[in-house]
Amino acid sequence: MSKIETFEDFVKVHDLLLTASGLPQPLHERLFKKLSTDTFDGGARFQIELCEDGRQRRLVLISGFLAKESDVFLVDHAWTFRLSDAYKQLQEVPGLAQRMAVLMCVDGDLNVDEEADRGPSIEDAGSKCIEDILEHELCKAKENKDTVRWLELDELDINDDTLLSLDLSAKFPDLLALSLCGNRLESADIIFQEVTKFKHLKALWLNNNPIVEKCDVCLADKILQACPGIEILNSSFTRNFGEWALGFCADVYGKDNPGQHCGSDHMLHEVTSLDISNRGIHNLANKAFSPAVMPSLSYLNLRGNSLQENSASESLEVLKQFPSLKALEVDIPGPLGESAIVILESLPNLSFLNGVCATKILEAGKHVIDSILEPRLPEWKPEEPLADRVINAMWQYLMTYRLADEEKIDETPAWYVMDELGSALRHSDEPNFMVAPFLYMPEGNLASAVSYSLLWPIQNAQQGDECTRDYLYGIGENKQRSARLTAWFHTPENYFIKEYEKHRKELESRSFTASSVMSLVTKSLLEGDRGPLCVYTDIPQVEEFLKRPEFILTSDPKDAHIIWTSMQVDEDTKKATGITDDQIINQFPYEACVVMKHHLAETVQKAYGSPDWLQPTYNLESQLSQLIGDYYIRKRDGLNNLWILKPWNMARTIDTTVTDNISAIIRLMETGPKICQKYIEHPALFQGKKFDLRYIVLVRSMNPLEIFLSDVFWVRLANNPYSLEKNSFFEYETHFTVMNYRGRINHKNTPDFVREFEEEHKVKWIDMHERVKKMIRSVFEAAAFVHPEMHSPMSRAIYGVDVMLDSSFKPKLLEVTYCPDCTRACKYDMVSVFKGEEMRGSDFFNDVFGCLFLNETTHVSPL
């Protein structure tokens, strides 16, 4: 079609795109006018504001009332890219990294006061020496005819000798609260000696000192034995917490009002709101935590406390005693149990639980709820380059699409960032705006296409309203909506950890053991006086190299005894081609249980649980919660958290990504079903480069299991030296080894590789080969056990099994491939690594067919 001139032309070309966008039909003509005149008028109606202390932006309506579905606005795309090109573009495109950094609020220095609960810091402390600070505090107390009861000496480079010389207990004998955060204190003995001289101390902060990392628990126990009056230690409540600690969290006590040495001053009687989240509380049964002390308490935040010394019912009994308690925040699952409904039934006076109306929770029957989710705000180090900051933060902003025409869909998805206006739209479960991508083709063809996003109101909006969209529009709990929100928000870690632990225990309960003896019962197809076998194939290497007289090729599948094809032979294929059940086919029923990555992991896990040779693997379409729990535990324990995402059924590493970013993992689900597998971060290397091994497995029968390993195997080498630097994750030739379709092939003759590998690592290849053989047999034993329906007497097949060795030279299963590409096996002659026999590439398929159909064992080994 020629250039679009009229609205009718526009609709004709863009009809499917308009329908897919969801834009109401009455707005189509308005959209056409704005597109044809390049009108971006959103700036006159909306304003971008900083929020979350400058670490996020939001969009606000500034131009009066905007009715539902009354207008549509064009949003430009500030950056569109393929994922593999992202880092390079940020480094090379002038101004791109700077613009993205500003848009994503990662352009400045991160300034977060991690210990804000200690009250304001002393003004100009950096410019005063310690003595000046102490003198200042003494003079101020004298003027007020009082004594110093609160002292902050943070980040003053105080070491152990300095602490001794200050003699703080002599100068400030009435001290109730002492903060020494961010100094260089290392000696447990000196700290214990000086701190225990204070007779009235109720709070001590030693956060961010070397001593805390060295012996936090030991020192804390000693201090508490000597000073039982301390209620807060390093921001956590001690087992002796009482009214002072509660008053501190209720903003009753602080620098300006430290409280008294002893006795109750009834200051907590008027407290209505109490946030004691993340205070390390193990026991709620405390005489200070009672309605007698806080009769007016109506809001309570208990998040982040284990309460491990109380059962859920005991803790609920304590909370029942507060007659005015209307709003409660607590981890679910957590110390009060695993069900929001049970909590509400136990505390019938509650109006809100985790920010959600109690009535709504009971009506919906939701057991796990949490509406007050803190956003994932960007974090970075001051020295971190802008490109690295953007790569880490961009998953909060990215959107994606795939291009397609009449013939095929683009295998690699495009990712994009909306302009500043579009990127300022924050999430809401009840949004007032909708956003959809749109491809405008002004010349009537795909070559002229320009991508935009469309923005329109789906609810009435008033001036001053924040404009929001649903980041997971159309995705409900049946597609793991709550778990997927983890990409943008800090969701309850406790819930996901429990889901992971249930998953782990289930895996640990499985332990299938199979026989290691193989029975050979399958007979040759040429027994007796039977003539040559007719073979139909669409595989060029078979057509070219199958030269044995026992086999002849036919171009008509109906005439063949053997169908050897790369296409999936299902019932529809059989009808279309005339293939019958009496013909032998090179695929087994239900072989998807090993050749599709999510089914392969499921098959192995059902049989063995979690064997050493299979990396932890999750099907993101059904096991996202378990993966998130695993991720959180690794993060908590300081373990490596690098993962690789692979599409269920794509080859050649298409849409495969390596990342340690949980938001990235979740967002990558949007480009198609995937598994997420723990990355082998320490693989065995060959001359500093990553490699994997392709083995060819021949399967005659699944019941009994008759499988053979071809003596032909080959190594696939990465082109670049291996690295765990974050910017290397986007380098295909560093982390991936399949170079047949992109990059340059670094071919290495297998015997030469084995010899050089043995010399480099001082190992014997035969030891690793035996472990590989055992693993491969285990894979097919699992398939035969879990899916007995896979057996068929009319099936024979070969599979490619890809294996990697870790740094301990133990095999790790990567994937199993149906009808593997054997170009390399046919192209190169080689000498058998173990038998010393010469194997001609041109004979590869002669040997394969001899094994599968004539019961020969030339250049194969039984497993």
C-alpha positions in Angstrom: 0.0 0.0 0.0 1.2 3.6 -0.6 1.5 6.4 1.9 -1.3 6.7 4.4 -3.4 9.9 3.6 -6.8 9.3 5.2 -8.2 7.8 8.4 -9.7 5.0 6.3 -6.2 4.2 5.0 -4.9 4.3 8.6 -7.5 1.8 9.8 -7.0 -0.5 6.9 -3.3 -0.8 7.5 -3.4 -0.8 11.3 -6.7 -2.6 12.1 -5.0 -5.6 13.8 -2.6 -3.4 15.7 -5.5 -1.2 16.9 -7.4 -4.2 18.1 -4.3 -5.6 19.9 -3.6 -2.3 21.7 -7.0 -2.3 23.4 -7.5 1.4 22.5 -11.2 2.2 22.6 -12.6 2.6 19.0 -13.8 6.2 19.6 -10.2 7.3 20.1 -8.9 5.8 16.9 -9.4 8.9 14.8 -7.9 11.1 17.5 -4.8 8.8 17.5 -4.5 9.1 13.7 -4.5 12.9 13.9 -1.8 12.9 16.5 0.3 10.4 14.7 0.0 12.1 11.3 0.9 15.5 12.8 3.5 14.1 15.2 1.7 15.7 18.2 3.1 15.0 21.6 0.8 17.0 23.9 1.3 15.0 27.2 3.6 17.7 28.6 0.8 20.1 28.8 -1.4 17.8 30.8 1.0 15.9 33.0 3.9 16.8 35.3 6.8 14.6 36.4 7.7 14.8 40.1 10.5 13.2 42.1 9.4 10.9 45.0 11.0 8.3 47.4 13.7 10.8 48.3 14.6 11.4 44.7 15.1 7.7 43.8 11.9 7.4 41.8 9.6 9.6 39.7 5.9 9.8 39.4 3.4 11.3 36.9 0.7 13.8 38.1 -2.2 15.2 36.2 -2.0 19.0 36.3 -4.6 20.2 33.8 -7.9 19.8 35.5 -10.4 17.0 35.0 -9.7 14.2 32.5 -12.6 11.9 31.8 -12.3 8.2 31.3 -11.4 7.3 27.6 -11.6 10.9 26.6 -8.1 11.3 25.0 -5.1 9.4 23.9 -1.4 10.6 24.2 1.6 9.6 22.3 4.6 8.4 24.3 8.0 8.2 22.5 10.5 5.4 23.0 13.7 6.7 24.4 15.7 3.5 23.9 15.0 0.4 21.9 17.5 -2.5 21.7 18.2 -6.2 21.7 19.4 -7.4 25.0 22.7 -8.6 23.8 23.5 -5.0 22.5 22.4 -3.1 25.7 25.7 -2.7 27.4 27.6 -1.8 24.2 25.0 0.8 23.3 25.2 2.4 26.7 28.9 2.7 26.3 29.0 3.9 22.7 25.9 5.9 21.9 26.6 9.5 22.9 24.4 10.8 25.7 22.4 7.5 26.0 23.8 6.4 29.4 23.4 9.9 30.8 19.8 10.2 29.7 18.8 6.7 31.0 20.6 7.4 34.3 18.6 10.6 34.8 15.3 8.9 33.7 16.0 5.9 36.1 17.2 8.2 39.0 20.7 6.6 39.2 22.6 9.7 38.1 23.6 10.9 41.6 25.2 9.6 44.8 23.0 7.4 46.9 22.6 8.9 50.3 20.5 6.8 52.6 20.6 7.1 56.4 20.6 3.5 57.4 20.4 4.2 61.1 17.9 7.0 61.0 16.2 5.7 64.1 19.0 7.0 66.2 17.8 10.6 65.8 19.5 13.5 64.1 23.3 13.5 63.8 25.3 16.3 65.5 25.5 19.3 63.2 28.9 19.9 61.7 30.3 16.8 63.4 32.7 16.3 60.6 34.3 19.6 61.3 34.6 19.3 65.0 37.1 17.2 66.9 35.7 14.7 69.4 36.7 16.8 72.4 34.7 19.7 70.9 31.6 17.5 70.6 31.9 16.3 74.1 32.4 19.8 75.4 29.4 21.0 73.4 27.2 18.3 75.0 28.3 19.1 78.5 27.8 22.8 78.1 24.3 22.4 76.6 23.3 20.1 79.5 24.6 22.6 82.1 22.6 25.4 80.5 19.5 23.3 80.8 20.4 22.3 84.4 20.4 18.7 83.4 22.9 15.9 82.7 23.8 14.3 79.3 21.7 11.2 78.8 22.1 10.8 75.0 25.4 10.9 73.2 26.1 10.3 69.5 29.7 9.8 68.4 29.2 8.4 64.9 31.7 8.2 62.1 34.5 10.0 63.9 37.2 7.4 63.2 37.3 6.4 66.8 39.5 3.4 67.4 40.1 1.3 70.6 42.8 3.5 72.0 40.7 6.6 71.4 37.8 5.1 73.2 39.9 4.3 76.2 41.3 7.8 76.3 37.9 9.5 76.2 36.8 8.0 79.6 33.2 8.5 78.6 31.7 6.9 81.8 33.4 9.5 84.0 32.2 12.4 81.9 28.7 11.1 81.3 27.7 8.9 84.2 24.0 9.3 83.6 24.0 8.2 79.9 21.0 6.3 78.7 21.8 6.0 75.0 25.3 5.8 73.4 25.9 5.6 69.6 29.4 4.7 68.3 28.3 3.7 64.8 30.7 3.7 61.8 34.0 3.9 63.7 37.0 1.6 63.9 36.4 -0.3 67.1 37.8 -3.8 67.0 38.7 -5.0 70.6 35.9 -6.9 72.3 37.7 -6.6 75.7 38.1 -2.8 75.5 34.5 -2.2 74.3 33.2 -4.5 77.1 35.4 -2.7 79.7 34.2 0.8 78.7 30.5 0.1 78.0 29.9 -1.8 81.3 31.0 1.2 83.3 27.7 2.9 82.5 25.1 2.0 85.2 22.0 3.3 83.5 22.5 2.5 79.8 19.4 1.5 77.9 20.6 1.7 74.3 23.9 1.0 72.6 24.7 1.2 68.9 27.9 -0.3 67.6 26.7 -0.8 64.0 29.3 -0.7 61.2 32.3 -1.3 63.4 34.7 -4.1 62.6 33.9 -5.7 66.0 30.3 -6.4 65.0 31.4 -8.6 62.1 34.0 -10.4 64.3 32.1 -11.4 67.4 28.7 -9.8 67.4 26.9 -12.6 69.4 29.6 -13.3 71.9 30.1 -9.6 72.8 26.4 -8.9 72.9 25.9 -11.8 75.4 28.7 -10.5 77.6 27.4 -7.0 77.6 23.9 -8.0 78.4 25.1 -10.1 81.4 26.9 -7.2 82.8 24.4 -4.6 81.9 20.9 -6.2 82.1 19.2 -2.8 81.8 20.2 -2.4 78.1 17.0 -2.7 76.0 18.4 -1.9 72.5 21.7 -3.2 71.2 22.7 -2.5 67.6 19.2 -1.6 66.6 17.7 -4.9 67.9 15.6 -5.3 71.0 17.4 -7.4 73.7 15.5 -10.0 75.7 15.3 -7.4 78.4 13.4 -4.8 76.3 10.8 -2.8 78.2 9.0 0.5 78.1 12.0 2.5 77.1 12.6 0.5 73.9 9.0 0.6 73.0 8.9 4.3 73.7 11.9 4.8 71.5 10.1 3.1 68.6 7.0 5.1 69.3 9.0 8.4 69.1 8.3 9.1 72.8 12.0 8.8 73.7 14.8 10.2 71.6 17.7 12.7 71.7 15.4 15.6 72.9 13.7 13.4 75.5 15.9 10.5 76.5 13.6 9.5 79.5 14.5 8.7 83.0 16.9 6.2 84.7 14.3 4.1 86.3 10.6 3.7 86.9 7.7 4.3 84.6 6.6 7.8 83.7 3.5 6.5 81.9 4.6 8.2 78.7 3.3 5.2 76.6 -0.4 5.7 77.7 -1.1 8.0 74.8 0.7 5.9 72.1 -1.6 4.9 69.3 1.0 3.8 66.7 4.0 1.5 67.2 6.4 0.3 64.6 8.7 -2.4 66.1 9.5 -4.0 62.7 12.9 -5.7 62.2 13.9 -5.4 65.9 15.0 -9.0 66.3 12.2 -9.7 68.8 11.9 -13.4 69.8 9.2 -13.1 72.5 6.2 -10.9 72.7 5.3 -12.0 76.3 6.7 -8.9 78.0 5.1 -7.0 80.8 5.8 -3.7 79.0 4.1 -4.9 75.8 0.6 -4.9 77.3 -2.6 -2.9 77.2 -1.9 -1.7 80.7 1.1 0.2 79.4 -0.3 1.1 76.0 -4.1 1.1 76.3 -4.6 3.3 73.2 -2.5 1.3 70.7 -4.4 1.0 67.4 -1.6 0.4 64.9 1.2 -2.2 65.3 3.9 -3.2 62.8 5.5 -6.5 63.7 7.2 -7.3 60.4 10.6 -8.8 60.3 10.5 -10.4 63.8 10.7 -14.1 64.3 8.9 -14.3 67.7 10.4 -17.8 67.7 10.0 -18.3 71.4 6.2 -18.0 71.0 3.9 -20.2 69.1 1.5 -18.5 66.7 -1.4 -19.1 69.1 0.6 -17.6 72.0 1.4 -14.5 70.0 -2.2 -14.1 68.9 -3.3 -14.4 72.6 -1.0 -11.5 73.5 -2.4 -9.3 70.7 -6.0 -10.1 71.6 -5.5 -8.3 74.8 -5.2 -4.9 73.1 -8.8 -3.6 72.9 -8.0 -0.7 70.5 -5.9 -2.5 68.0 -7.4 -2.0 64.6 -4.5 -2.2 62.1 -1.7 -4.9 62.1 1.3 -5.5 59.9 3.0 -8.8 60.0 4.8 -11.2 57.7 2.5 -13.8 56.2 3.5 -16.6 56.4 5.3 -15.8 59.6 5.1 -15.8 63.4 1.3 -15.6 63.5 0.8 -18.4 61.0 0.4 -18.9 57.3 -3.1 -17.6 56.8 -4.4 -14.0 56.8 -7.9 -15.5 57.3 -6.9 -17.3 60.5 -5.3 -14.2 61.9 -8.4 -12.1 61.2 -10.6 -14.8 62.8 -8.3 -14.8 65.9 -8.3 -11.0 66.1 -11.9 -10.0 65.1 -11.4 -6.3 66.1 -8.9 -5.8 63.3 -10.1 -3.5 60.5 -6.9 -3.7 58.4 -4.3 -6.4 58.0 -1.1 -5.5 56.1 -2.9 -2.4 54.7 -5.9 -4.4 53.3 -9.4 -4.1 54.5 -10.3 -7.1 56.7 -13.7 -7.4 55.0 -12.1 -7.6 51.6 -9.6 -10.3 52.7 -12.4 -12.5 54.2 -14.6 -12.0 51.1 -11.8 -12.9 48.7 -10.6 -15.8 50.8 -7.0 -14.8 50.4 -4.6 -16.4 52.8 -1.4 -14.4 51.9 -1.9 -10.7 51.5 0.3 -7.6 51.5 -0.7 -4.3 50.0 2.0 -2.2 51.5 4.9 -3.2 49.3 8.0 -1.1 49.4 9.3 -0.3 45.9 12.6 -1.7 44.8 14.6 1.5 44.6 17.9 1.6 42.6 21.1 1.0 44.5 24.7 1.5 43.3 28.2 2.4 44.5 29.5 5.9 43.9 32.4 4.5 41.8 30.0 2.5 39.6 29.9 3.6 35.9 26.6 5.0 34.6 26.3 2.1 32.2 26.4 -0.5 35.0 23.9 1.5 37.1 21.5 1.6 34.1 21.8 -2.1 33.4 20.9 -2.9 37.0 18.0 -0.4 37.2 16.5 -0.8 33.8 14.3 -3.8 34.6 12.0 -1.5 36.5 11.3 0.4 33.3 11.6 -2.0 30.3 8.8 -3.1 28.1 9.1 -5.6 25.2 7.6 -6.7 21.9 8.4 -9.0 19.0 8.2 -8.1 15.4 6.4 -10.5 13.0 5.3 -10.7 9.3 3.3 -13.1 7.3 6.2 -15.6 7.2 7.8 -15.7 10.6 8.1 -14.1 14.1 11.3 -12.5 15.1 13.2 -15.0 17.3 14.9 -12.2 19.4 12.6 -9.8 21.3 13.0 -6.1 21.3 13.2 -4.2 24.6 12.4 -0.5 25.0 12.2 2.2 27.6 9.4 4.8 27.2 10.4 8.5 27.4 10.5 10.4 30.6 6.7 10.9 30.7 5.9 7.2 30.1 8.6 6.0 32.5 7.2 8.1 35.3 4.0 6.0 35.4 4.1 3.9 38.6 2.2 0.7 39.3 -1.2 0.3 40.8 -3.5 -2.7 41.1 -6.3 -0.3 40.4 -4.8 2.0 37.8 -6.3 5.0 36.2 -4.4 4.8 32.9 -3.6 2.2 30.3 -0.4 1.9 28.2 0.1 -0.2 25.1 2.8 -0.4 22.4 1.8 0.6 18.9 3.6 0.3 15.5 2.8 3.2 13.1 3.5 2.6 9.5 3.1 5.9 7.7 4.1 4.4 4.3 1.8 1.5 4.7 4.6 -1.1 5.2 6.8 -2.5 7.9 9.9 -0.8 6.6 8.4 2.6 7.5 7.3 1.5 11.0 7.9 3.7 14.0 7.2 2.4 17.5 5.3 4.4 20.1 3.3 3.7 23.3 -0.2 4.9 23.6 -1.5 6.4 26.9 -5.1 6.9 27.8 -7.3 7.3 30.9 -9.4 4.3 31.9 -10.9 6.0 35.0 -11.8 9.7 35.6 -8.8 11.6 36.8 -8.8 14.9 38.8 -6.1 17.6 38.9 -3.3 16.5 41.3 -4.1 12.8 40.9 -1.1 10.5 40.4 -1.3 8.7 37.0 -0.7 4.9 37.3 -0.8 1.8 35.2 -0.9 -1.9 36.0 2.6 -3.3 35.3 1.0 -6.8 35.1 -2.1 -6.0 33.1 -4.1 -9.1 32.3 -1.9 -11.3 34.5 -3.8 -12.9 37.4 -2.8 -15.3 40.2 -3.2 -18.2 37.8 0.0 -16.7 36.2 1.7 -16.0 39.5 0.9 -12.3 39.7 1.9 -11.8 43.3 5.2 -13.4 42.8 5.9 -11.5 39.6 5.4 -8.2 41.5 8.7 -9.0 43.1 10.3 -7.5 40.0 9.2 -4.0 41.2 8.5 -4.4 44.9 10.0 -6.0 48.1 7.5 -8.8 48.5 7.4 -10.9 51.8 10.6 -12.9 51.8 9.3 -15.3 54.4 6.5 -16.6 52.1 8.9 -17.4 49.3 11.5 -19.0 51.5 8.8 -21.3 53.0 7.7 -22.2 49.4 11.3 -23.0 48.5 11.8 -25.1 51.7 8.7 -27.2 50.9 10.0 -27.7 47.3 13.5 -28.7 48.6 12.1 -31.2 51.1 9.9 -32.7 48.3 13.0 -33.2 46.1 15.0 -34.7 49.0 12.3 -37.3 49.4 12.9 -38.8 46.0 15.6 -41.4 45.3 14.9 -43.7 42.4 17.6 -46.5 41.8 17.8 -48.3 38.5 19.6 -51.3 37.3 23.0 -50.7 35.8 22.8 -53.8 33.6 21.6 -53.5 30.1 19.7 -56.3 28.4 20.0 -56.5 24.6 16.8 -57.9 23.3 16.1 -55.8 20.2 16.6 -57.8 17.0 18.1 -56.6 13.7 15.5 -55.6 11.1 17.4 -57.6 8.5 17.1 -61.0 10.0 16.3 -63.8 7.5 16.1 -63.2 3.8 14.7 -59.7 4.1 16.0 -57.3 1.5 17.4 -53.7 2.0 15.5 -51.3 4.2 13.9 -48.3 2.5 14.7 -45.0 4.3 12.9 -41.7 3.9 14.8 -38.7 5.2 14.8 -34.9 5.0 18.2 -34.6 6.7 21.0 -33.7 4.2 23.8 -35.5 6.0 21.8 -38.8 5.9 21.0 -38.3 2.2 24.6 -37.7 1.5 26.4 -40.2 3.7 24.1 -43.2 4.2 25.8 -45.5 1.6 25.4 -49.0 3.1 23.8 -51.6 0.8 21.5 -52.6 3.6 19.7 -49.3 3.2 18.3 -47.5 0.2 16.8 -44.1 0.1 13.2 -43.3 -1.1 11.6 -39.9 -1.7 8.2 -41.1 -0.7 7.6 -41.7 3.0 4.8 -44.1 2.2 7.3 -46.5 0.7 9.8 -46.4 3.6 10.5 -48.9 6.3 12.3 -46.2 8.3 11.3 -42.5 8.6 14.3 -40.4 9.6 13.1 -36.8 9.8 13.7 -33.6 11.6 10.0 -32.7 11.7 7.7 -33.7 14.5 5.6 -36.7 13.5 2.2 -36.5 15.1 -1.2 -37.8 14.0 -1.7 -34.8 11.7 1.7 -35.4 10.0 0.9 -39.0 9.6 -2.4 -38.2 7.8 -0.8 -35.6 5.6 2.1 -37.9 4.5 0.6 -41.3 4.7 3.0 -42.5 7.4 1.6 -45.6 9.2 2.1 -47.2 12.6 4.0 -50.0 10.9 6.9 -47.8 10.0 9.9 -47.2 12.3 10.3 -43.5 13.2 13.4 -41.8 14.6 11.5 -40.4 17.6 9.9 -41.9 20.7 6.4 -41.0 22.0 6.6 -38.5 24.8 10.2 -37.8 24.1 9.4 -34.2 25.1 10.1 -35.4 28.6 13.8 -35.1 27.9 14.1 -32.8 24.9 12.1 -29.9 26.3 14.1 -28.2 29.0 11.4 -27.8 31.6 10.2 -31.4 31.1 13.8 -32.7 31.3 14.3 -31.0 34.7 10.9 -32.3 35.9 11.7 -35.8 34.7 15.0 -35.9 36.5 13.6 -34.3 39.7 10.7 -36.8 39.8 13.2 -39.7 39.7 16.2 -38.4 41.7 15.2 -35.2 43.4 18.2 -33.0 43.0 21.2 -35.0 41.8 24.6 -33.3 41.7 24.7 -33.4 38.0 21.6 -31.2 37.5 21.9 -27.6 38.6 18.9 -26.3 40.6 16.3 -25.7 37.9 12.9 -24.0 38.0 10.1 -23.8 35.5 9.2 -20.1 35.7 5.7 -20.7 34.5 4.9 -22.7 37.7 7.8 -22.5 40.1 8.5 -18.8 40.4 7.8 -18.6 44.1 10.2 -21.4 44.8 12.9 -19.8 42.7 12.4 -16.4 44.5 12.8 -18.2 47.8 16.0 -19.9 46.7 17.3 -16.5 45.5 16.5 -14.9 48.8 18.2 -17.7 50.8 21.4 -17.4 48.6 21.4 -13.7 49.0 21.0 -14.0 52.8 23.8 -16.5 53.1 26.1 -14.6 50.8 26.1 -17.3 48.1 26.6 -16.8 44.4 23.3 -15.8 42.8 24.0 -16.0 39.1 21.4 -17.7 37.0 20.8 -18.6 33.4 17.4 -18.4 31.7 16.6 -20.7 28.8 13.5 -20.9 26.7 11.6 -24.2 27.0 12.1 -25.3 23.4 14.6 -23.0 21.6 18.0 -24.1 20.3 21.2 -22.2 19.6 21.0 -20.2 22.8 18.2 -18.0 21.4 16.7 -15.7 24.0 19.1 -17.1 26.6 20.3 -14.7 29.3 22.8 -14.8 32.2 21.9 -12.5 35.2 22.1 -12.1 39.0 19.2 -9.6 39.0 15.9 -11.0 40.4 13.9 -8.3 38.6 15.6 -9.3 35.3 14.7 -12.9 35.9 11.1 -12.2 36.5 10.8 -9.7 33.6 12.4 -12.1 31.1 9.3 -14.3 31.6 7.5 -11.8 29.3 9.4 -13.0 26.2 8.2 -16.6 26.4 8.2 -19.7 28.8 11.5 -20.4 30.3 13.5 -22.3 32.9 15.8 -20.6 35.3 18.8 -22.7 36.2 21.6 -22.0 38.6 24.6 -20.9 36.5 27.7 -22.9 36.7 29.8 -20.0 37.8 33.0 -22.0 38.1 33.3 -24.3 35.1 36.3 -26.2 34.0 38.2 -24.1 31.5 40.3 -24.9 28.5 43.2 -22.4 28.1 41.1 -19.9 30.1 37.9 -20.4 28.0 34.6 -22.0 28.7 33.6 -25.1 26.8 31.0 -27.8 26.7 30.8 -31.3 25.2 28.3 -32.7 22.7 27.7 -36.4 23.0 25.5 -38.5 20.7 23.3 -41.1 22.4 21.6 -43.9 20.3 18.4 -45.4 21.7 17.2 -48.7 20.4 14.6 -49.4 23.2 13.2 -47.7 26.3 11.8 -50.9 27.8 14.1 -52.6 28.4 16.5 -49.7 28.1 19.0 -50.2 25.3 21.2 -47.2 24.8 24.6 -46.6 23.3 27.1 -43.8 23.3 28.8 -42.9 20.0 32.6 -42.9 20.2 32.3 -39.6 18.3 31.9 -36.6 20.6 33.1 -33.0 20.2 34.0 -30.0 22.2 32.5 -26.5 21.6 34.6 -23.6 22.7 33.8 -20.1 23.7 35.9 -17.5 21.8 36.7 -15.1 24.7 38.4 -15.8 28.0 35.9 -16.6 30.7 34.9 -13.8 33.1 32.4 -13.2 35.9 32.5 -9.4 35.4 28.9 -8.2 35.2 29.5 -6.5 31.8 30.6 -9.8 30.4 27.2 -11.3 30.8 26.1 -9.6 27.6 29.1 -11.0 25.7 27.9 -14.0 23.7 31.4 -15.2 22.9 32.4 -15.3 26.6 29.5 -17.2 28.1 28.2 -19.3 25.3 29.8 -22.0 23.1 27.5 -22.6 20.2 29.2 -20.7 17.3 27.6 -22.5 14.4 25.1 -19.7 13.9 26.8 -16.6 15.2 30.4 -15.7 16.1 33.4 -17.6 14.7 33.7 -21.3 15.2 36.8 -22.2 17.1 37.1 -25.9 16.0 39.3 -28.2 18.0 40.0 -31.8 17.1 38.7 -34.0 19.9 41.8 -36.1 20.5 43.9 -33.0 20.6 41.6 -31.3 23.0 41.6 -34.3 25.4 45.4 -34.6 25.3 45.9 -30.9 25.9 43.2 -30.8 28.6 44.8 -33.7 30.5 48.2 -31.9 30.3 46.7 -28.5 31.4 44.8 -29.9 34.4 46.9 -33.0 35.3 43.8 -35.3 35.1 42.8 -38.4 33.2 40.0 -38.0 30.7 38.8 -41.6 31.2 37.8 -40.7 34.8 35.6 -37.9 33.6 34.3 -39.9 30.7 33.1 -42.7 33.1 31.2 -40.1 35.2 29.6 -38.7 32.0 28.5 -42.1 30.9 26.9 -42.8 34.2 25.1 -39.5 34.2 23.8 -40.0 30.6 22.4 -43.5 31.5 20.7 -42.0 34.6 18.9 -39.4 32.4 17.3 -42.1 30.2 16.6 -44.4 33.2 14.7 -41.5 34.7 12.7 -41.0 31.5 11.9 -44.8 31.3 10.9 -44.7 35.0 8.8 -41.5 35.0 7.3 -42.0 31.5 7.0 -45.7 30.7 4.6 -44.6 27.9 7.7 -43.4 26.0 8.5 -47.0 25.0 7.6 -48.0 21.4 8.9 -51.0 19.5 8.5 -48.9 16.3 10.9 -46.2 17.5 14.7 -45.7 17.2 16.4 -42.4 17.8 19.6 -40.5 18.4 19.8 -37.6 20.9 22.4 -34.9 21.5 23.4 -34.6 25.1 25.2 -31.4 26.1 27.5 -31.6 29.1 29.7 -29.2 31.0 32.4 -30.0 33.5 32.6 -27.9 36.7 35.9 -26.8 38.2 36.0 -30.2 40.1 35.7 -32.0 36.7 32.3 -33.3 37.6 29.7 -33.4 34.7 26.7 -31.2 34.7 23.7 -31.9 32.3 22.9 -28.9 30.1 20.2 -30.2 27.8 19.1 -33.1 25.5 18.4 -32.4 21.9 16.2 -34.3 19.5 17.6 -35.1 16.0 20.9 -33.2 16.8 22.9 -31.4 14.2 25.6 -33.9 13.3 27.4 -31.7 10.6 30.6 -31.8 12.6 30.5 -35.6 13.1 30.1 -36.0 9.3 32.6 -33.3 8.3 35.7 -34.4 10.3 37.6 -37.7 10.5 38.9 -38.4 14.0 40.6 -41.1 16.0 38.6 -42.7 18.9 39.8 -41.3 22.1 39.6 -44.6 23.9 39.8 -47.3 21.3 42.4 -45.7 19.0 40.4 -46.6 15.9 40.1 -44.2 13.0 36.5 -43.0 12.4 35.7 -41.5 9.1 33.2 -38.6 9.2 31.5 -40.0 6.1 30.8 -43.3 7.9 29.1 -41.6 10.9 25.5 -42.3 9.8 26.5 -45.7 8.5 27.6 -46.6 12.0 24.5 -45.0 13.6 22.1 -46.9 11.3 24.1 -50.1 11.8 23.7 -49.8 15.6 20.0 -48.9 15.6 18.7 -51.2 12.9 21.3 -54.0 12.5 22.3 -54.5 16.1 26.0 -53.6 15.3 28.3 -51.9 17.8 30.8 -50.3 15.4 32.2 -47.1 17.0 29.6 -47.1 19.8 29.7 -48.3 23.4 26.7 -49.7 25.3 25.7 -47.7 28.4 
